[in-house]
């Protein structure tokens, strides 16, 4: 059932998702993840206190990013691999900083 649904959705989206410009947009968009995390990293490094930073959330993000690192490897997508690797390194820095400063 799910495979049929995904095949149907792909058939509908194929004219868009198989274009070169879509690949370029996705390659750029995937790097929004580490860019979005970077301000939080700067905040935990420079704020007077790390009170209120939920480490559990960053662990969950790390698990998701590890999954996508392996997905990038499986699909041979360098943009997914490197985006998630950068994001994971940022998460590790945030978690470590919170433990050190907390």
N, C-alpha and C positions, 0 to 999 in steps of 0.2 A: 504494500500500500504506500509506504513512504517513498520507495524508489520510484513508483509511478508518479507520485506527486512531484518529486524533484525533477524527474524527466519532463513532466509537463511544464513546470516552471522554467526549466532550462530552455525548452523549445520556444517559450514565449519571450524569454530574455536574450536568446542567442544573438539576434541582430545587434544588440547593444554590447553584451559581455564578450563577444569575440572580435571586437574592433581594437585596433592599436591604441586609439586614444583612451579607451576604457582601461587598458593595461597601464598606461602612463598615469592616469588619474589614481588608480588603485595603488600604484607604487608610491606616489606622493602621499596619498591619504593614510597609508599604513604608518607613515612616520609621524602622523599627528599624535599617536599614542605616547611616544617618548617626549614629544614637545609639550604635551598636556601635563605630564608628570613632573617635568623639570621645575616649574615654579614651586611645587610642594617640596621638592628636594632642597631648593634654595631656602625656603622658609624654615625647614627643620634644621638646616645648617646655621642659619643666622638669627632666628628668633630668640628672644630671651628665654623662652621656655618651649618645651615640646608637649606640654599638657594639652590634652584634647586630641592628639594624633592617635588614631585607632590602629594599632599594629596588626590586629586581626584582619582588617581590610587589606593591608599591604601583603599579608601572607596569602590571602585569597587571590589577589592580583598576581602574585608571583606564581601560584599554581596555574592560573590561566595562561600566563606568559610562557611558562615551561611547556604547557600543552601546545601552544602555538609555535614555539621554537621547533618542537618535533614535527608539527604540521608543515612548517616551512621546509624542514629537511625532507619529509616525505614527498612533498609536492615540488621540491627543488626550487623553491621561491626564495631567492636571496633577500628580497625586500621584507618579506614576513619574518624570515630568520633574523636578520640584523635589527629590524625594528623591535622585535620582542626581546632579543638579547640586550639591546640598549635599555629597554624598559625594565627588564629583570635586574640589570645592574643598578639602575636608579632605585628600584624597590629595595634591593639589598642595602644600598647606602642609606635609604630612609629608615629601614628597620634597625640597622646597626646604630645609626645616629640617635634614634629614639631610645634604644637600650643604654647607650653610653651617656646620653645627656639626661635621661629620665631618672 
